[in-house]
Amino acid sequence: MGLVSIKSKNNLSLEDFKELWVFRELLYFFAWREIKVRYKRTIIGIGWVIFQPFITMVVFSIFFGKLAKIPSDGVPYPIFVFVGLIFWQFFSSALSDASNSLVSNRSIITKIYFPRLILPLSTVLAKFIDFFAASIILVGMMIYYHFIPSLLNILVLPLLLFISFLAASGGGLILGALNVKYRDVHYILPFFIQLLLFVTPVIYPASIAGKYSWILAFNPMTGVIKAAQAAIFGNMPINWTLLGISFAVCLVILIIGLQVFKKSEKLFADII
Amino acid sequence: MENNVVIEVKNLGKKYNISHQNSRNSNLRDVMSDILSSPFKFFSSKLKNFIGRDNNEDFWALRNVNFSINQGETVGIIGSNGSGKSTFLKIISRITTPTEGEVFLNGRVGSLLEVGTGFHEELTGLENVYLNGAILGMRKKEISAKLDEIIKFSEVEKFIDMPIKYYSSGMRVKLAFSIAIHMEPDILIVDEVLAVGDAAFREKCLKKIKEISSNGKCTILFVSHDMDIVKNLCQRCLLLKNGQIEKIGTTKEVVDFYIDDMVKFYYN
């Protein structure tokens, strides 16, 4: 590391990304800490990662699928809801953890310097493990229900995960920075995420929204989840326009998030 | 910047807002309770805020600070409580940003501001060595290469595979200090860390710091209230008072001036 100048800065610059690269190992270490610590002192340990989405799927299938008889575009309800769930859980848990990441690492922020961006980003990265673990169940269900998607459709899935990553990171950066100043975020967020689930086609197919479907389009996860369902079930073509809009919206959220974060970053250690 | 100047401080200043009781509306609950308990006062203070006559008072923790430090120097920073030492160190170690002015640093900064930050209770000593090392800015390869040395210096070999939460406070400090001291920074900031740990370990740490300072590569900023240690370690000293440089010069000169000043203050 060569010459460094310390002064009041407001805007995101190339330097920030270079620095992020220098500290890339810390990104990995924080993500590793997240995963390692989360299931310490539990009996089934990492098994919780598989257990949680599985139980959620079973409960949803019983109440929404069997009892409430919510339609699922002709696909068996358990696998229908599970596809939406794994993307939704990735997004919602990453968003909420990233929003709290700065406040919960208060003691490090006030004592040591490192690019603060690493904290929210590493919590989002740690959620990939949960996603991959849940995907194992999905593969099992695909075999059980005989849904074998084409290779091209499988290749779409990483793109969908990437869009979810952008959305969770962008939202996490904005809310995380706000949370430093206004702890209200911490209380509003779980409630907000719960409400957001209702405007995301996880429990019900987007098709039943009818003339209100435009409301769903505001939610960037709608495009992702609809595309995931289309790709895996093959019962309808992937809506590339909707997906394109989702991608653009998430990219904008991320850019705004980076800028908001950068602007408030210099005050973190003073006010947190 | 000249060739061997490692730290150059130009017109540095840091302003804090001291917000007073009745302008504390930083969360919704406070705002609500303020409106309910004294609506008039609340709105008049909002109005004052709006027209710019708020009850926030500016406080300059540091102002107009200028100096430079060459490579290999060990410089003591002294001053009474509230003189701006900690703010200065926080700026140098990039924890907080200055309000005005600029600092140029040439090299990697390692700060022993508060050792053991970032230790995670549930992780073992060994896992924490890697985590803490990474937070301090070390590469994984670097940590692995120095691992044996770090563990040996810390004197906690036997407990290295035990979660940190079962460590005594002395053991934590030893391990933390050992990690920090082995990162080989170009600029080392030491702030009162020697106040912890037992006498023997303290001696050992001082010896290590002296060893680092004597090889002439590492620049050390040393903050302490213990004038004997300052005299023992530092060639030059900087005396801060009310956020400004009161005196800068050889250690003997500055320390004597500081002690005289204190004696005058307390006995007059």
Chai-1 contact restraints between the chains, C-beta under 6 A:
chainA,res_idxA,chainB,res_idxB,connection_type,confidence,min_distance_angstrom,max_distance_angstrom,comment,restraint_id
A,M1,B,R108,contact,1.0,0.0,6.0,A-B,restraint_1
A,L3,B,N106,contact,1.0,0.0,6.0,A-B,restraint_2
A,V4,B,L105,contact,1.0,0.0,6.0,A-B,restraint_3
A,S5,B,E102,contact,1.0,0.0,6.0,A-B,restraint_4
A,S5,B,F104,contact,1.0,0.0,6.0,A-B,restraint_5
A,I6,B,R94,contact,1.0,0.0,6.0,A-B,restraint_6
A,I6,B,V103,contact,1.0,0.0,6.0,A-B,restraint_7
A,K7,B,E102,contact,1.0,0.0,6.0,A-B,restraint_8
A,S8,B,T97,contact,1.0,0.0,6.0,A-B,restraint_9
A,E25,B,A134,contact,1.0,0.0,6.0,A-B,restraint_10
A,E25,B,K140,contact,1.0,0.0,6.0,A-B,restraint_11
A,L26,B,A134,contact,1.0,0.0,6.0,A-B,restraint_12
A,F29,B,L131,contact,1.0,0.0,6.0,A-B,restraint_13
A,F29,B,A134,contact,1.0,0.0,6.0,A-B,restraint_14
A,R33,B,L131,contact,1.0,0.0,6.0,A-B,restraint_15
A,V37,B,E122,contact,1.0,0.0,6.0,A-B,restraint_16
A,K40,B,E122,contact,1.0,0.0,6.0,A-B,restraint_17
A,S107,B,T117,contact,1.0,0.0,6.0,A-B,restraint_18
A,I108,B,T117,contact,1.0,0.0,6.0,A-B,restraint_19
A,I108,B,G118,contact,1.0,0.0,6.0,A-B,restraint_20
A,K111,B,L113,contact,1.0,0.0,6.0,A-B,restraint_21
A,K111,B,E114,contact,1.0,0.0,6.0,A-B,restraint_22
A,K111,B,T117,contact,1.0,0.0,6.0,A-B,restraint_23
A,I112,B,T117,contact,1.0,0.0,6.0,A-B,restraint_24
A,I112,B,I135,contact,1.0,0.0,6.0,A-B,restraint_25
A,Y113,B,S93,contact,1.0,0.0,6.0,A-B,restraint_26
A,Y113,B,R94,contact,1.0,0.0,6.0,A-B,restraint_27
A,Y113,B,I95,contact,1.0,0.0,6.0,A-B,restraint_28
A,Y182,B,N27,contact,1.0,0.0,6.0,A-B,restraint_29
A,D184,B,N27,contact,1.0,0.0,6.0,A-B,restraint_30
A,D184,B,L28,contact,1.0,0.0,6.0,A-B,restraint_31
A,K266,B,T97,contact,1.0,0.0,6.0,A-B,restraint_32
A,A269,B,I95,contact,1.0,0.0,6.0,A-B,restraint_33
A,A269,B,T96,contact,1.0,0.0,6.0,A-B,restraint_34
A,D270,B,T96,contact,1.0,0.0,6.0,A-B,restraint_35
